[in-house]
Amino acid sequence: MDMHLPERAAEAVPAHPRRALVLTGGIALGAFEAGACAALDGAEEGLPPWLLGASVGALNAAILAGNPPERRLAQLRRFWEVVATEPMPFAGALLGLPPASGLWRRGYNQASALQTLLFGNPALFRPRLLPEFGPAASLYELGPLMRRLPDFIDFNRLNEGETRLTIVATDVESGERVVFDTAAGARIGPEHLAASCALLPLFTPVEVAGRLLADGGLASNAPLDLVLDATGTGPLQCLVVELFARSGRRPASLSAAIARAGDLAFGNQTRQALESRTREYRMRALIGRLAAELPPEREREAELAALLAHAEATVLCLGYHAAEDEAGAGKVFDFSRATIADRWAAGERGMREGLDRLHRPEAAEVLAPGLLLHEVEALSAP
């Protein structure tokens, strides 16, 4: 069960636009999403008018929604430049950034992840001195993020501008998914975005309107269902950027096994959402065939008409596949400047390929009558 805050009569919520972008969570992997958004913003299609996100996906979406079109990409790039770190400053000064692969790059990535785990990221989160105390036991607190967000986001524009923003969090006590949607009257602030990023037990959950909220990815890392369930007419196109690879190699080490477990736990959510919608679309197609045998006046009955009035939906899933030399279990904590740049570039390449696929409907997988899927996987190195 979802909880939408604040509540408003359903008829007062405008029909959603027919293009939407869903951005998922993954901490430092979010640089891949930023690159994908940069490619999309520069394409003929432009950014969709509805942005949805969980965790770091909520941050990326909020920066885009909270800035005018001519500034949003610059602000997104500035955010990722600010959160980037340099784990080997002396070596970097002498030798420059490490190569895309090899032992040096592997050590560089692992040093970056270890640095973040020990000291946090000064622009985002810092270690707690007493992890067992407070609203919930956690290793880090998100105070730096909340203080910095107004530097990158105009919250008045975010809440009142032309781009619809939907972010999700999870109620720590009830387990409900909590949805904040500017089209439904929600006023999203820094605390809502921090709540969507508060992945237990890493980050302290955030209290919003009397509810203790944690990372939206704990309920739905890719809130694709909100798009597919929304009302509207005409063909629907939904782009999903997935940061955890559903497919991968057999893990050869403990670190690789931990990383693979995270990939499976989060990466499978999107596929499960698509499988449930595939069953629904197949059922609708069956009902449509049966309805064709009914007298015309029966087809106009409200419940039957609602079942039949679903639009064709095309979903593009753009997935990130980490390079072999990324930091294993610590890849989500690797904020190193070289890795952020690689992930951004991979997102740009992947989105360009995805947009090309969307122009070729014959290349789509037909999941069910009226439900088409394009899947594109982008590697962190070309």
C-alpha positions as CSV (number, residue, x, y, z in Angstrom):
1,M,0.0,0.0,0.0
2,D,1.3,3.5,-0.9
3,M,0.8,6.6,1.1
4,H,0.6,9.8,-0.9
5,L,1.3,13.0,1.0
6,P,-0.5,15.3,1.0
7,E,-3.7,13.7,0.0
8,R,-6.0,15.3,-2.5
9,A,-9.1,14.2,-4.3
10,A,-8.0,12.0,-7.3
11,E,-10.0,14.1,-9.8
12,A,-8.0,17.2,-8.8
13,V,-4.7,15.6,-9.9
14,P,-4.0,16.5,-13.6
15,A,-3.5,13.7,-16.1
16,H,0.2,12.8,-16.4
17,P,2.2,13.8,-19.4
18,R,2.8,11.0,-21.9
19,R,6.6,11.0,-21.5
20,A,8.2,10.2,-18.1
21,L,11.7,9.6,-16.8
22,V,12.3,7.3,-13.8
23,L,15.7,7.6,-12.0
24,T,16.7,5.0,-9.5
25,G,18.9,4.9,-6.4
26,G,22.5,3.8,-6.1
27,I,24.5,6.5,-4.2
28,A,27.7,7.3,-6.2
29,L,26.4,5.3,-9.2
30,G,24.0,8.2,-9.7
31,A,26.6,9.9,-11.9
32,F,25.6,7.5,-14.6
33,E,22.0,8.9,-14.4
34,A,23.4,12.4,-14.6
35,G,25.2,11.6,-17.8
36,A,22.0,9.9,-19.2
37,C,20.0,13.1,-18.4
38,A,22.7,15.3,-20.0
39,A,22.3,13.2,-23.3
40,L,18.5,13.4,-23.0
41,D,18.5,17.1,-22.4
42,G,20.6,17.7,-25.5
43,A,18.5,15.4,-27.7
44,E,15.7,16.5,-29.9
45,E,13.2,14.9,-27.6
46,G,14.5,16.8,-24.5
47,L,13.7,15.9,-21.0
48,P,10.2,14.5,-20.3
49,P,7.8,16.8,-18.4
50,W,7.4,14.2,-15.6
51,L,10.5,13.1,-13.5
52,L,10.3,10.4,-10.9
53,G,13.1,9.3,-8.6
54,A,14.2,7.3,-5.5
55,S,17.3,8.0,-3.5
56,V,20.1,9.6,-5.6
57,G,17.6,9.4,-8.5
58,A,15.4,11.8,-6.5
59,L,18.3,14.2,-6.1
60,N,19.1,14.2,-9.8
61,A,15.5,14.6,-10.7
62,A,15.1,17.5,-8.2
63,I,18.1,19.4,-9.6
64,L,16.6,19.2,-13.1
65,A,13.1,20.1,-11.9
66,G,14.4,22.9,-9.7
67,N,16.3,24.9,-12.4
68,P,15.3,26.6,-15.6
69,P,16.0,24.7,-18.8
70,E,19.1,26.8,-19.6
71,R,20.7,26.2,-16.2
72,R,19.6,22.7,-15.2
73,L,22.4,20.8,-16.9
74,A,25.1,23.1,-15.6
75,Q,23.7,22.8,-12.0
76,L,23.6,19.0,-12.3
77,R,27.2,18.9,-13.5
78,R,28.2,21.3,-10.7
79,F,26.6,19.0,-8.1
80,W,28.6,16.0,-9.3
81,E,31.8,18.1,-9.5
82,V,31.2,19.1,-5.9
83,V,30.6,15.6,-4.6
84,A,33.6,14.1,-6.5
85,T,36.7,13.4,-4.4
86,E,40.4,12.7,-5.1
87,P,41.6,9.6,-3.1
88,M,45.3,10.0,-4.3
89,P,45.9,13.7,-4.6
90,F,49.7,13.5,-4.8
91,A,49.7,10.7,-7.4
92,G,47.0,12.6,-9.3
93,A,49.0,15.8,-9.3
94,L,52.0,14.0,-10.7
95,L,50.5,11.5,-13.0
96,G,46.9,12.7,-13.7
97,L,43.8,10.5,-13.6
98,P,44.4,6.8,-13.7
99,P,43.7,4.7,-16.9
100,A,40.3,3.1,-17.4
101,S,41.4,-0.3,-16.2
102,G,44.3,-2.1,-14.6
103,L,45.8,-2.5,-11.2
104,W,46.4,1.2,-10.6
105,R,42.8,2.0,-11.5
106,R,41.5,-0.8,-9.2
107,G,43.6,0.4,-6.3
108,Y,42.5,4.0,-7.0
109,N,38.8,3.0,-7.0
110,Q,39.2,0.9,-3.8
111,A,41.0,3.7,-2.1
112,S,38.2,6.1,-3.0
113,A,35.5,3.8,-1.6
114,L,37.6,3.2,1.6
115,Q,38.1,6.9,2.1
116,T,34.3,7.5,1.8
117,L,33.5,4.7,4.2
118,L,36.0,6.0,6.8
119,F,35.4,9.8,6.5
120,G,32.1,10.2,4.6
121,N,31.7,12.7,1.8
122,P,31.9,16.3,3.0
123,A,29.3,17.5,0.5
124,L,26.8,14.7,1.3
125,F,27.2,12.8,4.6
126,R,29.5,12.5,7.6
127,P,30.1,9.7,10.1
128,R,28.1,9.7,13.3
129,L,30.1,9.7,16.5
130,L,27.5,7.6,18.3
131,P,25.9,5.4,15.7
132,E,23.6,3.6,18.2
133,F,21.9,6.7,19.3
134,G,19.2,8.9,17.7
135,P,16.0,8.1,15.8
136,A,17.6,4.9,14.4
137,A,21.0,3.3,14.5
138,S,23.1,4.4,11.5
139,L,26.6,5.0,10.4
140,Y,26.2,8.4,8.7
141,E,24.0,11.5,8.9
142,L,22.8,13.5,5.9
143,G,23.1,17.0,7.4
144,P,25.7,18.2,4.8
145,L,23.4,17.2,2.0
146,M,20.4,19.0,3.4
147,R,22.4,22.2,3.9
148,R,23.9,22.1,0.4
149,L,20.7,21.3,-1.6
150,P,19.5,25.0,-1.8
151,D,22.8,25.8,-3.6
152,F,21.7,23.6,-6.5
153,I,17.9,23.7,-6.4
154,D,15.3,26.5,-6.5
155,F,12.7,24.9,-4.4
156,N,10.0,27.4,-5.4
157,R,10.6,26.5,-9.0
158,L,10.7,22.8,-8.1
159,N,7.3,23.0,-6.5
160,E,5.6,25.5,-8.8
161,G,7.4,25.0,-12.2
162,E,6.4,23.3,-15.3
163,T,8.2,20.0,-14.6
164,R,6.3,17.5,-12.5
165,L,8.4,15.8,-9.8
166,T,7.6,12.6,-7.9
167,I,9.9,11.2,-5.3
168,V,9.4,8.2,-3.1
169,A,10.5,7.3,0.4
170,T,9.7,4.4,2.8
171,D,8.0,4.6,6.2
172,V,10.4,2.9,8.6
173,E,7.7,1.7,11.0
174,S,4.8,0.7,8.7
175,G,6.9,-0.3,5.6
176,E,4.6,1.8,3.3
177,R,5.9,3.5,0.3
178,V,5.4,7.2,0.7
179,V,4.9,9.3,-2.5
180,F,5.5,13.0,-2.7
181,D,4.1,14.4,-6.0
182,T,4.2,18.1,-6.9
183,A,1.2,17.5,-9.2
184,A,-0.8,16.3,-6.2
185,G,0.1,19.3,-4.1
186,A,3.1,18.1,-2.2
187,R,5.7,20.7,-1.2
188,I,9.0,19.0,-1.6
189,G,11.9,20.4,0.4
190,P,15.5,19.3,1.4
191,E,14.1,17.0,4.2
192,H,12.0,15.1,1.7
193,L,15.0,14.5,-0.6
194,A,17.2,13.5,2.3
195,A,14.5,11.1,3.5
196,S,14.4,9.5,0.0
197,C,18.2,9.0,0.3
198,A,18.4,7.6,3.9
199,L,19.3,4.0,3.2
200,L,19.3,2.0,6.4
201,P,21.5,1.2,8.2
202,L,24.0,3.5,6.5
203,F,22.1,6.8,6.9
204,T,19.9,8.2,9.6
205,P,16.2,8.3,8.6
206,V,14.5,11.6,8.4
207,E,11.3,12.6,10.2
208,V,8.8,14.3,7.9
209,A,5.3,15.3,9.0
210,G,5.6,13.0,12.1
211,R,6.7,9.9,10.1
212,L,10.2,8.5,10.1
213,L,11.2,8.0,6.5
214,A,14.0,6.1,4.9
215,D,15.3,5.4,1.4
216,G,12.7,5.0,-1.3
217,G,14.6,2.1,-2.8
218,L,13.6,0.0,0.1
219,A,10.1,0.0,-1.2
220,S,10.6,0.6,-5.0
221,N,13.9,1.6,-6.4
222,A,12.3,2.3,-9.7
223,P,8.8,3.6,-9.2
224,L,7.8,2.6,-12.7
225,D,4.4,1.5,-11.6
226,L,3.4,5.1,-10.8
227,V,3.8,6.0,-14.5
228,L,2.1,2.9,-15.9
229,D,-0.9,3.3,-13.5
230,A,-1.4,7.0,-14.1
231,T,-4.4,8.2,-16.1
232,G,-4.0,9.7,-19.5
233,T,-4.7,9.2,-23.2
234,G,-2.4,8.5,-26.1
235,P,0.8,6.4,-26.3
236,L,3.0,6.4,-23.3
237,Q,6.8,6.5,-23.3
238,C,8.7,5.8,-20.1
239,L,12.4,5.9,-19.7
240,V,14.0,4.1,-16.7
241,V,17.6,4.4,-15.7
242,E,18.7,1.4,-13.7
243,L,21.9,1.5,-11.7
244,F,22.2,-2.1,-10.6
245,A,22.8,-4.8,-13.3
246,R,20.4,-7.7,-13.1
247,S,22.8,-9.9,-15.1
248,G,26.4,-10.5,-14.2
249,R,29.2,-12.9,-13.7
250,R,29.6,-15.5,-11.0
251,P,31.3,-13.8,-8.0
252,A,34.9,-14.9,-7.5
253,S,35.4,-13.1,-4.2
254,L,33.5,-12.1,-1.0
255,S,33.5,-8.5,-2.2
256,A,32.1,-9.5,-5.6
257,A,29.5,-11.6,-3.9
258,I,28.3,-8.7,-1.7
259,A,28.2,-6.4,-4.8
260,R,26.3,-9.1,-6.7
261,A,23.8,-9.4,-3.9
262,G,23.1,-5.7,-4.1
263,D,22.7,-5.8,-7.9
264,L,20.2,-8.6,-7.6
265,A,18.2,-7.1,-4.7
266,F,17.7,-3.8,-6.5
267,G,18.1,-4.7,-10.1
268,N,15.3,-7.4,-10.0
269,Q,12.7,-4.8,-8.8
270,T,12.3,-3.3,-12.2
271,R,11.8,-6.6,-13.9
272,Q,9.3,-7.7,-11.3
273,A,7.3,-4.5,-11.9
274,L,7.4,-5.1,-15.6
275,E,6.3,-8.7,-15.2
276,S,3.2,-7.6,-13.1
277,R,2.3,-5.1,-15.8
278,T,2.8,-7.7,-18.5
279,R,0.2,-9.9,-16.8
280,E,-2.2,-6.9,-16.6
281,Y,-1.8,-6.0,-20.3
282,R,-2.4,-9.6,-21.3
283,M,-5.5,-9.7,-19.2
284,R,-6.7,-6.4,-20.7
285,A,-6.2,-7.8,-24.2
286,L,-8.2,-10.9,-23.3
287,I,-11.0,-8.7,-21.9
288,G,-11.0,-6.6,-25.1
289,R,-11.5,-9.7,-27.2
290,L,-14.4,-10.8,-25.0
291,A,-15.9,-7.3,-25.0
292,A,-16.0,-7.4,-28.8
293,E,-18.6,-10.0,-28.5
294,L,-20.9,-7.9,-26.2
295,P,-23.7,-5.6,-27.4
296,P,-22.4,-2.0,-27.9
297,E,-24.3,-0.6,-24.9
298,R,-22.5,-3.0,-22.6
299,E,-19.1,-1.8,-23.8
300,R,-19.9,1.6,-22.6
301,E,-20.4,0.6,-19.0
302,A,-18.0,2.5,-16.8
303,E,-16.0,-0.4,-15.3
304,L,-15.6,-2.2,-18.6
305,A,-14.7,1.1,-20.4
306,A,-12.0,1.8,-17.8
307,L,-10.5,-1.6,-18.3
308,L,-10.4,-1.2,-22.1
309,A,-9.2,2.4,-22.2
310,H,-5.5,1.8,-21.7
311,A,-2.9,3.3,-24.0
312,E,0.1,1.6,-25.6
313,A,3.2,1.9,-23.4
314,T,6.8,1.8,-24.5
315,V,9.4,1.3,-21.8
316,L,13.1,1.9,-22.3
317,C,15.3,0.4,-19.5
318,L,18.8,1.8,-19.6
319,G,21.0,-0.2,-17.3
320,Y,24.5,0.5,-15.9
321,H,27.0,-2.3,-15.8
322,A,30.0,-1.6,-13.6
323,A,33.5,-2.3,-15.0
324,E,35.5,-5.2,-13.7
325,D,38.0,-2.9,-11.9
326,E,35.3,-1.0,-10.0
327,A,35.5,-1.2,-6.2
328,G,33.3,-4.4,-5.8
329,A,31.1,-4.1,-2.8
330,G,32.3,-0.5,-2.3
331,K,31.4,0.7,-5.8
332,V,28.4,2.8,-4.5
333,F,30.9,4.7,-2.3
334,D,33.4,5.4,-5.0
335,F,33.0,9.2,-5.6
336,S,36.5,9.5,-7.2
337,R,36.8,12.1,-9.9
338,A,37.8,9.6,-12.5
339,T,35.0,7.2,-11.8
340,I,32.4,9.9,-11.7
341,A,33.6,11.1,-15.1
342,D,33.5,7.5,-16.5
343,R,30.0,6.9,-15.2
344,W,28.8,10.2,-16.6
345,A,30.2,9.4,-20.0
346,A,28.7,5.9,-19.9
347,G,25.3,7.4,-19.1
348,E,25.6,9.7,-22.1
349,R,26.6,6.8,-24.4
350,G,23.8,4.6,-23.1
351,M,21.1,7.2,-23.4
352,R,22.1,8.0,-27.0
353,E,21.8,4.3,-27.9
354,G,18.5,4.1,-26.1
355,L,17.0,7.0,-28.0
356,D,18.1,5.4,-31.2
357,R,16.4,2.2,-30.2
358,L,13.2,4.1,-29.4
359,H,13.1,5.3,-33.0
360,R,13.0,1.7,-34.1
361,P,9.8,0.2,-32.7
362,E,10.5,-3.1,-34.6
363,A,13.5,-3.6,-32.3
364,A,11.4,-3.7,-29.1
365,E,10.4,-6.8,-27.2
366,V,6.7,-7.2,-27.1
367,L,5.9,-8.1,-23.5
368,A,2.1,-8.1,-24.1
369,P,-0.3,-6.5,-26.6
370,G,0.3,-2.7,-26.1
371,L,3.4,-3.1,-23.9
372,L,6.8,-2.8,-25.6
373,L,10.3,-3.0,-24.0
374,H,13.7,-1.8,-25.1
375,E,16.7,-2.8,-22.9
376,V,20.1,-1.2,-23.3
377,E,23.1,-1.9,-21.1
378,A,25.9,0.5,-20.9
379,L,29.4,-0.4,-19.6
380,S,31.3,2.1,-17.5
381,A,34.2,2.0,-20.1
382,P,33.6,2.0,-23.8
